[in-house]
Each structure stands twice: as C-alpha cells, then as structure tokens.
Amino acid sequence: MTEIDNRERILEMSRDMFMRYGIRSVSMDDIAGALGMSKKTIYQYYADKDELVLAVIRYKTCESEELCKVDKENASDAIDEMFRAMDMVEHMFRTMNPAVLFDLRKYHPAAFGILEQHKHEYLYNTIRKNLEWGIREELYRPEINVDIIARYRVESMLLPFDPSFLSRQKANLADVEQQVLEHYLFGIVTLKGYKLALKYQQKRRKQAQK
C-alpha cells in the first residue's frame, strides 16, 4: 500500500469517527485500532491529533464547495437549488454528532477558523448569489436586502449545534436544520415563488416516503 493510500485511509476513518462520535471522544488509539495499524504509523502521516482534525475539516469544506457547485449547475431555478441544498444538509447532518462544533471551537481553534472562513466567505457568497438569482426570476421578494439576509442565513446554519437550543427539543440535527431552511425559504419568496416552493416541497416529501 502506498503512502498516499495510507494517508487517505487515515483521513477517511478519522472523518467518519469524528463526525459520528465527536472529536474529543475519539482518541488516536481509537483510530489506530479501527484501521488495524499502530499509532506510530499514523504519526508518520499526521504529526498529532490537531493536524489530523485540521486535515478532516479541510476535506469537509472542500467537499461542501464541490457539492454546492453541483447543486448550482443542476438546479432549474433558485428555489430548486435551495431544495437540493436541503437534501445535501440532511444527508450530512443525519450521522453528525452535535458535539463536533463544540469540540472544534474549544479544542481545535485553527480547524474551527477554517470552518468559519468557509462559512463567512464561500457559503455567504453562494447564498448571496442564490438570492440574486431568485430576485431576477421574481421568485424572491425584490425588497430583500441581500447582504443582511445572506448573513442571517449563514449565522442560522449553526443554530442546530447550539447545546442550549438542542437540549430544549427532541428533534435531531437534520430535522432542525430542515425546519430552519424551510422557514428561511418561505420567508423570502414571492407568491410565484411560494407556489413553486410548495411543488418542490411536496415532491421531496413524496420521495422521502418511498
């Protein structure tokens, strides 16, 4: 097995374990055991856990950017792009431990900084472009302040990870984020956009029942 193969195996296993169990609760021993290799071998590719977490977050942000690009390219209109984003987020959050964000912020500030930059730059611009697209199509209300609403949406993305919020209701991360997204979408549409959003929503619910 090549060095690249080993590096990728370590990265993928770490990503899966961090997302499922949280970052702090997964040790380098746990990762080594899951891979069937020694910690010494892992340290040949990643100097310490902090470097490994950094690599995982870089991987996840690149993955997010690629998925957003695919959604944009395949979307028929701005609302379609929004529903594609809902599907992407639901898939991502279904198996994600709520502790991930807390662990990043408290124990891995460099990795958390990369996530924050991704949120405030790439995701903000993606949302802003979607709003501008929807306004041009007369699907979103023309009086919207694009900068304010895009920033609001960016900040609301991480609401499901807030421990004080999550502890007060029983829904999981994916269900909370879906409700937040739908609330956001139906708050910005015109009547024309509302009718189209209902069609996409009904189609999505029918597919979920299959």
N, C-alpha and C positions, 0 to 999 in steps of 0.2 A: 504494500500500500504506500502511495506517495505521500510526501509531506502535505501537499495540497489536500489530499483526501482526508488525512488525519485532522488537519485544521478545520475542514468543513464538517466532519463528523462531530468534533468537539463543539463547534459553534451551534450546530443544529440541535444537538442533545441539550446543551445549556439553554438555548432559546426555549425549547419545549418545556423543560423543567422549571425555569424561571417563571414562564407565563402561567403554568399550571399551579405551582406551589408557592409562588412569591420568591423574591430574590434572596432575602435574608435567611429563609428556612432551608435553602439548598446550599450545601457545602461543596467544596471541591472534591471531598471524599465521595459524596453522593454522585457527582457527575462521573468521577473515575469509575465507580462501581457500576453505574448504568452503562458505561461504554466498555467495560471489561478491560480497562487499561490502568496503569499506575498514575498517581498524581504527578510523578516525575515526568512522565510522558506529556501530560497536559502542560506542565510548566515549560516544556521545550517550545511550545507554540504561543502560550499566553503567560506573561510574567506573574500575574496574580489574578485574583477574582475580579478586581476592579477593571483590569484590562479586558477581561472576558465579558463583563457586563457592558463595557463600552462598545465592544465589537457586536454584541447582540443588539444594542439599541441602534447602532449604525445600520445594521442589517434590516431591522424593523422599519426604520424611517425610509430607507431606500425601497423596501417592499411597498410601503404606503404610497410613495410617489409613483411607482410603476402602476399600481392598481388604480390610482386616481387618473393617470393618463389614459389607461384602457377604458375606464368609465366615460371619460370625456369623449374619446374617439368613437365609442359605440352608442352614445346617447343620441336619441332623436331630438331632444329638446332639453331645456334646463331642468325641468321637473323630472324627466326620465333620469338625468344624471344624479339628481338627489336620491331617487329611489334605488339606483344602483349603489350609491354610497351607503344607503341604509343596509343593503344586503352585505356589503363588504364589512361594515362595522359590526353587524350582527354575528357574522362568521368569526370575526376577530375576537369579539368580547365573550362569546359563548364559553370558551375554555380559559379565559383570563382571570387570574386571581386578583381581587381588588387591592391586595397589599402591594402589588408591583409598583404602583406610582409612589406610594408612601416610602417604600424601601429605596427607590431611586432618589427621591428628594433628600432623604435623611442620610443614606449611607454611600451614595454614588453621585455626588454633585456634578462631576464632569459629564457623565452619561445623561443626567437629568437636564443639563444645559443644552445638550444636543437635541433632546426631545423638545425643549422649549423653543429652540431656534427653528426647528422643523414646524412647530405649531404656529409660531408668530410670523414666519416668512412663507414657507411653501403652502401650508394649509390655508393661511389667511388669503393669499393671492388666488388660490384655487376657488375659495368661497366667493371672493370678490368678483372673479370672472363669471362664476355661475350666476350671481346676482345681476350683473350687467347683461348677460345673455338673456336671462328671464325677462328683464325690463324691456329689452329690444323686441322680444317676442310678444310683449304685452301679457305675459303670464304672471309677472310680479308687479306689484304696485309701483308706479313711476315716482312717487314722492319719497320712496325709501332713501335714507342716507346710507349709501353703500358702505362707506368706511365704518360707520357705527355698527350697522347690522352684521357686517363681516366679522368685526372684532367681538361682538356679542356672541356670535356663533362659535368662534374659536374658544372663547372662555367657557362656554357651556359644555364643550366636548368632554371636559374632565370632571364635570359635576358628578357623574355616577361613581367616581373613585373617592369622593369625599366621605370619609368614615362617618361623620356626623349625619350626613344625608342618607347614606346606605343603611345605617343602623335603624333608621326610623321607618323603613318599609321592607317588604318581603321580596320584592322583585329582584331578579339578578341583573348583572351589568348590562347585558344585551337588551333586556326588556326596558330598563330605564332609559338607555340611550335611544331606543326606538321611539319612546314616548316624547323625549326631548326633541328629537329630529322632526317628528310629525308636528309637534306644537310650533316649532320654528317655521316649518314649511307652510302650514296653513295660516300662519300669521303674516306672510309676505305676499300671498297670491292675490291676483285679481279674480273677478268672477269667472273669467275664462280659464284662468289657472286653477281655480278651485274645482271646476268640473273635470279638468284633465287630471288633477291630483287624485280625485276620487276614483277615477277609472284605474289609474296605476295602483292605488291602494287596494281596490277590490281584486285586481288581477294578482297582486302579490299575496293577498290572503288566501286566494283560491289555490295558488301554487304551494303555499305552506301547508295546506290541508291534504295535499296529495300524498 
